[in-house]
Amino acid sequence: MDSVMKITAAVCPIVGFIVALVVGKFFIPFMRKKHFGQEIREDGPRWHMSKAGTPTMGGVMFIAASAVTTVAATIASLVSGDGNAELPGVILLFALGFGVIGFLDDFVKVAKHRNLGLTVIQKLVLQVAWSLAYVSYLRLAGMLTPNVYIPFAGVTIPIDWTLYMVLAVLAIVATVNAVNFTDGVDGLLGTVSLPVMVFFAVLGVMRESLGVSAVAAGVVGGIAGFLVYNFNPAKIFMGDTGSLFLGGMVCALAFACDAPLAIPIVGLIYVIEILSVVLQVVYFKATHGKRLFRMAPIHHHFEMGGWSEKKLCCVFGLVTVVMCVVAYLGMGGLHTV
């Protein structure tokens, strides 16, 4: 691989970290001055009510970091003569699309001083349309195949393109919303997503796509910088602006590496979070008012059981690190596909 791209990928985490730190220094006071604070769910844990008014939309910090490092990765790709020099920009654009949806949701919340922003239908329509656009682009650009790599088995299964596209869009929308559900405790989503981004940076190297690695590495630095402000007690929340961007980034990187089945492995916590919500709703309706968990998503269940927010971050983060190692072992043959 070209030395220019290697150096760029190695420097991106540092640059991303610095950019997020600097943006945070100015963005947090600005949001406080504008009184753009988070509205807290009335049906959430009662002790969360003290967080009302904490600035939100902090995802802007790692989005800015990602933008800067992606530009650097694109320039490095062009200099090194990479045939897919546009891929880093496409990955960022896709994640940004979800970030914009999240921003609209956040803006409605802070403007109307309510916890609910866009309607469920509005968000789903936008998410499905944007997901279809990304998968279609990768297909038309020849960057995606309908061959699904099966982790650990070391084989690929070809499926019909139409079915693949439908399943891909469903998987993206489900993943993005699962990531969004994981955001609900100071530092939790950032702590869980950081090792996921490290995994995709490594997977990019396995796939001989340092452009992908550089983008993921930049997000690693951006998340680390954001956590300086977001870890308990949080000075700012990432909001849907950040959580939907991260969900989009996870999917963008997975499909850019042609490895969508890596998502449920490295994103096991995401999967558990959204399943806990689904199971809670189904059980509540089936039993006419009984609850399966103390509260959903499941991180609130553990909170109400006495876990501190810091303990949640440590345990969920450690589980994700382990699953990323497992996924790395399972994807060992992907570079030969």
N, C-alpha and C positions, 0 to 999 in steps of 0.2 A: 504494500500500500504506500501511497505517496507520503513522503515525510512532512509535507506542508499540512496535509489533512490530519496526520498523527499529532502534530504539534497543536493544531487548532482544537482537536477533540480534547487534548490534555489541558488546554488553557481555559476552555469554555466554562467548567465549573467555577473556577476562580473569578472569571469575569462576571458570570451570572450572580455569584454571591455578592460581589461588590455593587453591582447595579441595583440589586434588590435592597441592599442596605441603604444606599444613597437615596433611592426613590422613597423608601419608607421614612427617612428623615424629614422629607418635605410633604409627603402625601398624608401622613397621619395628622399633623397639625392642620393641614388644609381641610380634611374631612371633619375635624373637630370644630373648626371655625364655621364651616357650613352646616353644622349640626346634622350631618349625614350619619346617624347612628342606627344600629340594628334594633328592629322591633323583635321582642322575644315572644315565642309561642305561649299563649296562656295555658295550654294543656301540657306544656313541658314541665320538667323538674322545677319546683317552686324556687329553689336556690339559684336558678339561672336568671331570675327576674332582676337580680342585682347587676346583670351584665347589660341591661337595656341602655341604649345610648352609646355603647361602644362603637367606634367607627367601623364601617363595613367596606366592601369592595376592595379589600386588601390584596386580592388576587392580581390587581394591577401591578404589584411589585414583581412577582415572578413572571408575569406576562411581559413586562418591559425587559426583564433579564433574558427571557426566551427570544424576544425580538432582536435584541442586540447580538446575542450569540448565533442566532440563525443567519443574520446578515453576514457575520464573520465566516460561518460554515459555507455559505453560498459562494462568497468570494474565494475562499480556499478551494472549493470544488471546481470553480472556473479556472483558477490558476493551475490546478493539478490536472485539468483536462478530464474531469469526471463526466461520464456520459449522462449521469442523472443529477447534474448540478442544480436543477430546479426542485429536486425532491425536498430538501430542507425547508424551502419556502412554502411548498405545498402542504407539508406536515403542519407548519406553523399556521398557515391560513385556515386549515380545517379546524384546528384547536381554537383559533381565534373566533371562528364562526360560532362555536358553542359558548365561548366567552362573551360574545355580543348578546346571545340569547340570555345568558346569566345576568349581564349588565342591565338589560331591559327589565328583567325580573326584579333585580335589586333596586333599580331606579323607581319603579312603581311602588315598591315597599317604602322607601325613604321619602318619596314625594307625597304619598298618601298616608304615611305613618301607620302602616299595617303590616302584619307578618306575611300575608299572602300577596304575591305579585301577579305575574301573568297567570292565566287560567291553565289548567292541565292540558286542555285541547290545544291552546295556542302554543304551548311549549312542545307538545308532541309533534304537531304539524311542522314546526320549524326544525325540530331535531331530525325527523324522518327525511325531510327535503334535503337538509344539509348532508346527512349521512349518505343518501343516495348519490348526491353530486360527487362526494369524495371517492366512493367506491367506483363509480362510473369513470371518473378521471383516471384512477389507477389502472383500470381495465383497458381503457382506450390508449393509455400511454405505455402499455405493455409491462407495467410494474407489478401486476397482480395475476395470479393464476387461479383457476377453480379447483386446484389440487390442495386438499386440506392435509397438512402435516399432522400426524398423530404422535404426540409426545410419548417417549419411552419405547414405542413400537418401532420407530425409525422408518415408517412407511408413509406414503401419501395416498389419499383416496380421491380420485377425480369425481366431481359431481357436475351436474348440469349448471350452466352459467346462470340461468334464470333463478334456479333454486338457490344457488350460491349468493346471488345479489340480495334476494329476499332475506336469507338467513344472516347475511352480513349486516344489513340495515337493522334488523331486529337485535342482533348482538350489540351493535354500537349504541343504539338507543337504550337498551337495558343496562349496558355498562356505564354509560354516562350518568344515568339516574342512580345507579348503585353507588357510584363515586360521590354523587351529590348527597345521598343519604348518610354517607360516612362522616360528613362534615356536621358536627353538632357539639363537639367538645374542644376546648382550647388545644390547638396543636395536633389533634388526632389525624385529620386527613393529610396534613403535611408530613407527619411522622410516618404514616403508612405509605404515602405515595413516593417518598424519597427513595427507598430501596427498590421500588418498582421501576423508577426512572434509571437507577443504576443498572438494573437488569437489562433494560432495553438498550442502554449504552453498550453493554457487553454483547448483547445479541446482534447489534449493528456490526460489531467487529467480526463476529462469527459469520455474518452474512456478507462480509467484505463491503460494507456500506458505512464508511466513516462519516458521511453526511448525516445519516440517521444517528450515529453515535454522538456526534457533536451537538445535535439538537437536544437529545436526551440528557447529555452531560450539562448543557446550559440550564435545563430545567432543574437538574439536581442542585446546582449552585443557587438558582433562584429560590427554590423551596427552602434551602438552608438559610438563606438571607431573610426570608419571610418569617421563618420560625423564631428568629431572634425577637421579633415583635409579637408573634402569635402564640408562643408557648405560654402555658398557664403561669400567671394570669395574663390573658391576652390584652394587648394594647389596641389590637385591630383584628377583625375577622376577615376571612377571604371572601365571604359572600358567595352567591351563586356565580358571580363573575369569575371567581377563582375555581370553584369546585367543578363547574361545567367545563371550564377550560382544561382542567386537569383530566377530567373524564374524556374529553375530546382528544387530548394529547396521548393518553394511554391507548386509545383505539387507533389513532393515526400512526403511532409508532408500530403497533402490533401488525396492522395491515401492510404498512410499508415494508416490514420484514417478512411479510407473507406468513405470519405465524399467529393467527387469531386465537388458536386454542391455548396460547400461552396466557391469555387474559384471565380465565377462571382459576389458573394455578397461582400466578403472582398476585392476583386480585382476590384471593380467597376471602379476605376481610370484606371487600366490597360485596361479594356474593352473599356472605352471611348477613350483612347489614340489610340488603334489600329483601332477602328471603325472610328475615325476621319481621319486616313490615307486612309482607304478603301473608305470612302465616298468622300474624296477629289479627289482621283484618278478616281472613277466612274463618279463623277460630271464633272470633268475636261474633260474627254473623251466625255461624253454625250453632253456637251455644247460647245465642240470645243474650249476649252481654258479658260472658266470661272472658278473661284474658289469659293468653298463653304465657306472655312475658309481663313483667311488672310495667314495662313501657317499651315501645319500639320507636326507632331502631334499637338494636340490641345493646348499643353502648349505654343507652339510658337505663336498660335493665340492670346492667352491672353497676351503674352509678347509684341507682336506688337500693342496690344491695350493699352499698358501702364503699365501693371502689372510688378512689380519688381520680381526678382527671389525669394526673401525671401517671398513675398506675395504668390507666387505660391506654395511654399513649405508649408506654413501655411494653406492655404485654402485646397489644395489637401490632406494634411495630416489630417486635421480636418474631411474632408469628409470620409476618410478611417477609422478614429477612430469611427465615427458614424456607418458606415457600418459594422464594426467588432462587435459592440454592437448589431446591428440588426441581424447579422449572429449568434451570441451567443444565442440570444432569439429564432431564427429559428431552431437551432440545439439542443434545449433543450431535445428532446426525443432521441437523437442519442445514448446516453449511455445505453439505454434500448434495442437497436436493436441488 
